[in-house]
Amino acid sequence: MKAVKLLNSKVEVVDVESPEGEGVRIKVSSAGICGSDIHMLNMGFGMPVVCGHEFAGELEDGSAVAVEPLAPCGTCEQCRLGAYNMCEVGPAMILGVGRDGGMAEEVIVPRNSLIYLPSDVDPKDASLIEPLSVAMHGLRKAGLNPRMRVAVVGGGVVGLCAVACAHDVCSDVGLHARHPHQIEAGEKLGAHAPEGTYDLVVECAGTSSAMSKAVELCEPNGHLLLLGTYWDGLNFPHMEISQKGLTIHTAMLYAVNGIGRDCDLAAMLMARRPEIAESLITHRFPLEEAAKAFEVAADRKSGSIKVVLEP
């Protein structure tokens, strides 16, 4: 079958054997290109495994599913506490990073990773459930509640997912984004230009300048949630944070909350709000055009937000 790997700093569509082994077989319908995939490509990471940690498809019985792309050990202390995102196995448990992921015609995943889709969520859109789960998990850890005014800094996929999740709970959501097409997508999801200061600010851009803007937008004694990935390091505005008495929250991946998994809540959110997929998925490519898809995903001037491969 065809699959995508990052080899020699290039995106390669290669022929691989159909997957075998323990787990559940999925015929892939969609696989999203994540910013982390692009960073790993640009940094020259050798990726012997099949790429893709954002994907969805159908089981052999026709059931539509998305995938929580984790294979934790299930026995370490964090796993026993339900915080399997902190499993001692580390990045090796992530599908598309430490083991084969979903940029392929088929993939085998742990049964516990399945997210059964509501009937009105198309698996061609449901690769978005993974980044939605990231935002859902972070906002939950930061104590999101309906009384809060929330601002998001960064109009990439995670930032816009944070807008969608926050607006599902709060009426006042501001978005500070760089590109007009990101601002337009945020408005479709219920955001407006930031005005004043906010109880909770979510930093999603992963840069020092974005961090400074997020701190600026925080109300004194407010909350700052870090969902960005700081590939280039970070100049941390400690003085400003201390002067405002901010509470800082960090989050990684997704896990279980009091009523279920973050990913299941994300799937239900997509069912309630079809405009999420309509606003975020801007480009679709066949698997054979993966190299072109990565180029488009890396070029914000292309108007891309989420680029999806469809095997």
Secondary structure, 3 states (H helix, E strand, C coil): CEEEEEECCEEEEEECCCCCCCCEEEEEEEEECCHHHHHHHHCCCCECCCCCCEEEEEECCCCEEEECCECCCCCCHHHHCCCHHHCCCHHHHEECCCECCCCECEEEECHHHEEECCCCCCCCCHHHHHHHHHHHHHHHHCCCCCCCCEEEECCCHHHHHHHHHHHCCCCCEEEECCCHHHHHHHHHCCCECCCCCEEEEEECCCCHHHHHHHHHHEEEEEEEEECCCCCCCCCCCHHHHHHHCCEEEECCCCCEECCEEHHHHHHHHHHHCCHHHHHHEEEEEEHHHHHHHHHHHHCHHHCCCEEEEEC
